[in-house]
């Protein structure tokens, strides 16, 4: 029983760190005006309709996160 509590505690701490990091990134996003407006992002605007799909931004974010997880996974 104490071992399972220990692993749950570690998981909660890790989750909290990830949430804080994501919150910090969201706060910094306003300083990067290019983020979400890269060439390759799809924007379709009609009269009463706007469709936005950040394709290039999603690919860039995926590559960055893959590199981060690969680096930390080697430990």
C-alpha positions in Angstrom: 0.0 0.0 0.0 2.7 2.6 0.8 4.4 1.9 -2.5 1.3 2.7 -4.5 0.8 5.9 -2.5 4.4 6.9 -3.4 3.9 6.3 -7.1 0.6 8.3 -7.0 2.4 11.1 -5.3 5.1 11.2 -7.9 2.5 11.2 -10.7 0.6 14.1 -9.1 3.8 16.1 -8.7 4.8 15.4 -12.3 1.3 16.4 -13.5 1.5 19.6 -11.5 4.8 20.5 -13.1 3.4 19.9 -16.5 0.4 22.0 -15.8 2.5 24.9 -14.5 4.8 24.6 -17.6 1.9 24.7 -20.0 0.4 27.7 -18.2 3.7 29.5 -18.5 3.9 28.7 -22.2 0.3 29.9 -22.7 1.3 33.2 -21.0 4.3 33.6 -23.2 2.4 32.8 -26.4 1.2 36.4 -26.7 4.9 37.5 -27.0 5.4 35.3 -30.1 3.1 36.8 -32.7 4.3 34.4 -35.3 3.1 31.4 -33.4 -0.1 30.1 -34.9 0.4 32.2 -38.0 3.1 30.2 -39.8 3.1 29.7 -43.6 1.3 26.4 -44.0 -1.4 27.2 -41.5 -4.8 26.9 -43.3 -7.3 29.8 -43.0 -10.5 29.9 -44.9 -12.7 32.9 -44.5 -16.2 33.3 -45.9 -19.0 35.8 -45.1 -20.2 34.3 -41.8 -17.6 31.5 -41.4 -13.9 31.2 -40.6 -12.1 27.9 -40.6 -8.6 27.9 -39.1 -6.3 24.8 -39.0 -2.8 25.4 -37.7 -1.1 22.7 -39.7 2.5 24.0 -39.8 2.2 25.1 -36.1 1.0 21.6 -35.2 3.9 20.0 -37.0 6.5 22.4 -35.4 5.0 21.7 -31.9 5.0 18.0 -32.5 8.7 18.0 -33.5 9.7 20.1 -30.5 7.7 17.9 -28.1 9.1 14.7 -29.7 12.7 16.0 -29.2 12.0 17.0 -25.6 10.5 13.6 -24.8 13.3 11.8 -26.6 15.9 13.7 -24.6 14.2 13.0 -21.3 13.5 9.4 -22.2 17.2 8.6 -22.6 17.8 9.1 -18.9 
